[in-house]
């Protein structure tokens, strides 16, 4: 039995067990006909409304399904391998006392600080995976959310359960957002482990030139991971919308990744500077401002506002499309 059929069967069994119990609560005196006004409306809308715990169970089921797929595990493995490769490359390059990477403090230039402090491998790993690897992984998961179910023939079974299209769509998006956080933490955890193993740890020299304690630097590393995860919410909403447009999971994933690459290219063309502030990846590397003393908030706030705009627009478009879509698979 598939996951969708199991969810629908469990929901139907729970409803079937609840109806006799509610009917048994009505007391009918001996020799009298039952008063139909006293019988609860067991078929009314309230009885078909799923409980919050059931909605949480739907989200948990979706998240477990996403994480347990071999494709997802392979994506997480690739993401975890990127900081490992960077750390090994820097270790080999600096083995004879040389320097690694360009000078400076922005973006990939964090590589030049790794030999002094392994914590910088977290920043370098996130900076290296954010432009391509992380959003591609999110695009694959989001693009497959609805289209993959339709392609495998399980979407109608999921809608048989008392979830409704809106709740199902929200559960799909929530599981995608959880994967955004999981993927980001995988990169950060892998980078921290490799950095601690290959390089020394200690006080952190910020981009502003001041020093902060290792504990403060570690806290900022977790904050940066959270900002990176939030930076991917716009891609997740866009991928979910594309997923509602087709019944082919492969087509939805390819379209999402293709659009991501196209937008990345547009963001690098100087002649398009007028539209670049409205492209979702434009402020992605603004997380580096968390390593300044004091923190520069302007670019960070613009990034979060832009992601919220994409979530609102494409989330609404996905809802409008999915709620009006004729489900045939």
C-alpha positions as CSV (number, residue, x, y, z in Angstrom):
1,X,0.0,0.0,0.0
2,X,1.4,3.4,-0.9
3,X,1.9,6.3,1.5
4,X,-1.1,8.2,0.1
5,X,-3.4,5.2,0.4
6,X,-2.3,4.6,4.0
7,X,-3.0,8.2,5.0
8,X,-6.4,8.0,3.4
9,X,-7.2,4.7,5.0
10,X,-6.2,5.8,8.5
11,X,-8.2,9.0,8.2
12,X,-11.3,7.1,7.0
13,X,-11.0,4.5,9.8
14,X,-10.7,7.3,12.4
15,X,-13.9,8.9,11.0
16,X,-15.7,5.6,11.0
17,X,-14.8,4.9,14.6
18,X,-15.8,8.4,15.7
19,X,-19.3,8.3,14.1
20,X,-20.8,5.3,16.1
21,X,-19.4,6.8,19.3
22,X,-21.1,10.1,18.7
23,X,-24.4,8.4,17.8
24,X,-24.2,6.2,21.0
25,X,-24.1,9.4,23.1
26,X,-27.8,10.0,22.2
27,X,-30.1,8.4,24.9
28,X,-33.5,7.2,23.7
29,X,-36.0,6.2,26.4
30,X,-37.7,2.8,26.1
31,X,-40.9,2.9,24.0
32,X,-40.1,6.3,22.5
33,X,-39.0,7.1,19.0
34,X,-35.7,8.8,18.7
35,X,-35.8,12.6,18.5
36,X,-34.0,13.5,15.3
37,X,-33.3,16.9,16.7
38,X,-31.2,15.4,19.4
39,X,-29.0,13.4,17.1
40,X,-25.7,15.1,16.4
41,X,-25.0,16.0,12.8
42,X,-22.3,13.4,12.3
43,X,-22.1,14.2,8.6
44,X,-21.8,17.9,9.1
45,X,-18.8,20.0,8.1
46,X,-17.4,20.0,11.6
47,X,-17.0,16.2,11.6
48,X,-15.0,16.3,8.4
49,X,-12.7,19.0,9.7
50,X,-9.3,17.4,10.5
51,X,-7.8,18.1,13.9
52,X,-4.5,20.1,14.2
53,X,-2.8,17.0,15.3
54,X,-3.9,15.3,12.1
55,X,-2.5,18.3,10.1
56,X,0.8,18.0,12.0
57,X,0.8,14.3,11.1
58,X,0.4,15.2,7.4
59,X,3.4,17.5,7.6
60,X,5.5,14.9,9.4
61,X,4.5,12.3,6.8
62,X,5.5,14.6,4.0
63,X,8.8,15.5,5.6
64,X,9.7,11.9,6.3
65,X,8.9,11.0,2.7
66,X,11.1,13.8,1.4
67,X,14.1,12.9,3.6
68,X,13.9,9.2,3.0
69,X,14.1,9.4,-0.8
70,X,17.4,8.2,-2.2
71,X,17.5,11.3,-4.4
72,X,17.3,13.6,-1.3
73,X,19.9,11.6,0.5
74,X,22.2,11.9,-2.5
75,X,21.6,15.7,-2.6
76,X,22.5,16.0,1.1
77,X,25.6,13.9,0.5
78,X,26.8,16.2,-2.2
79,X,26.1,19.3,0.0
80,X,28.1,17.8,2.8
81,X,31.0,16.9,0.5
82,X,31.5,20.5,-0.7
83,X,33.0,21.8,2.6
84,X,35.1,18.6,2.9
85,X,36.6,19.2,-0.6
86,X,37.2,22.9,0.2
87,X,38.9,22.1,3.5
88,X,41.2,19.4,2.0
89,X,42.1,21.7,-0.9
90,X,43.0,24.5,1.5
91,X,45.0,22.2,3.7
92,X,47.0,20.9,0.7
93,X,47.6,24.4,-0.7
94,X,48.8,25.8,2.6
95,X,50.9,22.8,3.6
96,X,54.1,24.5,2.6
97,X,53.2,27.7,4.3
98,X,51.4,29.3,1.4
99,X,48.2,31.3,1.4
100,X,44.8,30.1,0.2
101,X,42.3,32.1,-1.8
102,X,42.2,35.8,-2.6
103,X,42.6,38.5,0.0
104,X,39.7,40.3,1.4
105,X,36.6,39.4,3.3
106,X,33.6,39.0,1.0
107,X,32.0,35.8,-0.2
108,X,34.4,33.1,-1.3
109,X,37.3,35.2,0.0
110,X,36.5,33.6,3.4
111,X,38.8,30.8,2.1
112,X,41.8,33.0,2.9
113,X,40.9,33.0,6.6
114,X,40.4,29.2,7.0
115,X,44.0,28.4,7.9
116,X,43.8,30.9,10.8
117,X,40.5,29.7,12.1
118,X,38.6,26.6,11.1
119,X,35.3,28.3,11.8
120,X,35.7,30.3,8.6
121,X,35.2,27.0,6.7
122,X,31.5,27.3,7.7
123,X,31.2,30.7,6.1
124,X,33.2,29.6,3.0
125,X,31.1,26.4,2.6
126,X,27.9,28.4,2.7
127,X,29.2,31.0,0.3
128,X,30.3,28.3,-2.1
129,X,27.1,26.2,-2.0
130,X,24.5,29.1,-1.9
131,X,24.8,30.3,-5.5
132,X,24.3,26.9,-7.1
133,X,24.2,23.7,-5.0
134,X,21.8,24.7,-2.2
135,X,19.1,26.3,-4.5
136,X,19.4,23.4,-7.0
137,X,18.7,21.0,-4.2
138,X,15.7,23.0,-3.0
139,X,14.5,23.4,-6.6
140,X,14.5,19.6,-7.1
141,X,12.5,19.0,-3.9
142,X,10.0,21.8,-4.5
143,X,9.6,21.0,-8.2
144,X,8.7,17.4,-7.3
145,X,6.3,18.2,-4.5
146,X,3.0,18.2,-6.4
147,X,4.1,17.1,-9.9
148,X,5.9,14.1,-8.5
149,X,2.7,12.9,-6.7
150,X,0.6,13.4,-9.9
151,X,3.2,11.6,-12.0
152,X,3.2,8.6,-9.6
153,X,-0.6,8.5,-9.4
154,X,-0.8,9.2,-5.6
155,X,-2.1,12.8,-5.7
156,X,-5.8,11.8,-5.8
157,X,-5.2,9.3,-2.9
158,X,-3.8,12.1,-0.8
159,X,-6.8,14.3,-1.5
160,X,-9.2,11.5,-0.4
161,X,-8.0,12.0,3.2
162,X,-9.8,14.9,5.0
163,X,-6.9,17.3,4.4
164,X,-8.2,19.5,1.6
165,X,-6.1,21.0,-1.2
166,X,-5.0,24.0,0.9
167,X,-3.8,22.0,3.8
168,X,-2.0,19.6,1.5
169,X,-0.3,22.4,-0.3
170,X,0.8,24.0,3.0
171,X,2.1,20.7,4.2
172,X,4.1,20.3,1.0
173,X,5.6,23.8,1.3
174,X,6.3,23.4,5.0
175,X,8.2,20.2,4.3
176,X,10.2,22.0,1.6
177,X,11.0,24.8,4.1
178,X,12.1,22.2,6.6
179,X,14.4,20.7,3.9
180,X,15.8,24.2,3.3
181,X,16.9,24.4,6.9
182,X,18.1,20.8,7.0
183,X,20.2,21.2,3.8
184,X,21.8,24.4,5.2
185,X,22.6,22.8,8.6
186,X,24.2,19.8,6.8
187,X,26.6,22.2,5.0
188,X,27.3,24.1,8.2
189,X,27.8,21.0,10.4
190,X,30.1,19.3,7.8
191,X,32.1,22.5,7.5
192,X,32.4,22.9,11.2
193,X,33.5,19.3,11.7
194,X,36.1,19.5,8.9
195,X,37.3,22.9,10.1
196,X,37.8,21.7,13.6
197,X,39.7,18.6,12.4
198,X,42.1,20.3,9.9
199,X,42.6,23.8,11.3
200,X,42.9,25.6,14.6
201,X,39.9,27.2,16.3
202,X,39.9,30.4,18.4
203,X,38.8,34.0,18.4
204,X,37.3,35.2,15.2
205,X,38.5,38.3,13.3
206,X,35.5,40.0,11.7
207,X,35.3,41.7,8.4
208,X,35.5,45.0,10.3
209,X,38.9,44.0,11.7
210,X,37.8,43.6,15.3
211,X,38.0,40.3,17.2
212,X,35.2,38.4,18.8
213,X,35.2,35.3,21.0
214,X,34.9,31.8,19.5
215,X,31.5,31.4,21.2
216,X,30.2,34.7,19.6
217,X,31.6,33.5,16.3
218,X,29.9,30.2,16.6
219,X,26.6,31.9,17.4
220,X,27.0,34.1,14.4
221,X,27.7,31.0,12.3
222,X,24.3,29.5,13.3
223,X,22.6,32.9,12.6
224,X,24.2,32.9,9.1
225,X,22.9,29.4,8.5
226,X,19.4,30.6,9.5
227,X,19.7,33.6,7.1
228,X,20.8,31.3,4.3
229,X,17.9,29.0,4.9
230,X,15.5,31.9,4.8
231,X,17.1,33.1,1.6
232,X,15.9,29.9,-0.1
233,X,12.3,30.4,0.7
234,X,11.7,32.3,-2.5
235,X,13.1,29.5,-4.6
236,X,10.9,27.0,-2.7
237,X,7.8,29.0,-3.4
238,X,8.7,29.4,-7.1
239,X,9.4,25.6,-7.4
240,X,6.1,24.7,-5.7
241,X,4.2,27.0,-8.2
242,X,6.0,25.3,-11.2
243,X,5.1,22.0,-9.7
244,X,1.4,22.8,-9.8
245,X,1.6,23.6,-13.5
246,X,2.6,20.1,-14.8
247,X,2.0,16.5,-14.0
248,X,5.6,15.5,-14.7
249,X,8.0,15.6,-11.8
250,X,11.0,15.6,-14.0
251,X,9.7,18.5,-16.1
252,X,8.9,20.5,-12.9
253,X,12.4,19.9,-11.5
254,X,14.1,20.7,-14.8
255,X,12.1,23.9,-15.2
256,X,12.8,25.1,-11.7
257,X,16.6,24.4,-12.0
258,X,16.7,25.9,-15.5
259,X,14.9,29.1,-14.3
260,X,17.3,29.3,-11.3
261,X,20.3,29.2,-13.6
262,X,18.8,31.7,-15.9
263,X,18.1,34.2,-13.1
264,X,21.7,33.7,-11.8
265,X,23.1,34.6,-15.2
266,X,20.8,37.7,-15.4
267,X,22.1,38.8,-12.0
268,X,25.6,38.9,-13.3
269,X,25.0,41.0,-16.4
270,X,26.0,44.7,-15.7
271,X,23.5,46.1,-18.3
272,X,20.6,44.6,-16.3
273,X,21.4,46.5,-13.1
274,X,18.0,48.1,-13.1
275,X,16.2,44.8,-12.6
276,X,18.8,42.9,-10.6
277,X,17.6,44.2,-7.1
278,X,14.3,42.4,-7.8
279,X,15.9,39.0,-8.6
280,X,15.7,36.6,-5.7
281,X,19.4,35.7,-5.6
282,X,20.6,39.3,-5.7
283,X,21.1,39.7,-1.9
284,X,22.0,36.1,-1.1
285,X,25.6,36.8,-0.1
286,X,24.5,39.6,2.2
287,X,24.9,37.1,5.1
288,X,28.5,38.2,5.3
289,X,27.3,41.4,7.0
290,X,26.6,39.4,10.1
291,X,30.4,39.1,10.5
292,X,30.8,42.9,10.8
293,X,30.9,44.9,14.1
294,X,28.4,46.4,14.2
295,X,26.2,44.3,11.9
296,X,25.1,45.9,8.7
297,X,21.4,45.3,8.5
298,X,20.4,47.1,5.2
299,X,21.2,44.3,2.7
300,X,20.0,41.6,5.1
301,X,16.6,43.2,5.5
302,X,16.3,43.8,1.8
303,X,17.1,40.1,1.2
304,X,14.4,38.9,3.7
305,X,11.9,41.4,2.3
306,X,12.5,40.2,-1.3
307,X,12.2,36.5,-0.3
308,X,8.9,37.4,1.5
309,X,7.6,39.0,-1.7
310,X,8.4,35.9,-3.7
311,X,6.8,33.7,-1.2
312,X,3.6,35.8,-1.2
313,X,3.4,36.1,-5.0
314,X,4.3,32.6,-6.0
315,X,2.7,31.0,-2.9
316,X,-0.6,32.7,-3.8
317,X,-0.2,31.6,-7.5
318,X,0.5,28.0,-6.4
319,X,-2.6,28.0,-4.2
320,X,-4.8,29.5,-6.9
321,X,-3.6,27.0,-9.5
322,X,-3.7,23.9,-7.2
323,X,-7.2,24.7,-5.8
324,X,-8.7,25.1,-9.3
325,X,-6.7,22.3,-10.9
326,X,-8.5,19.2,-12.3
327,X,-6.8,16.3,-10.5
328,X,-6.8,13.3,-12.8
329,X,-3.9,11.3,-11.4
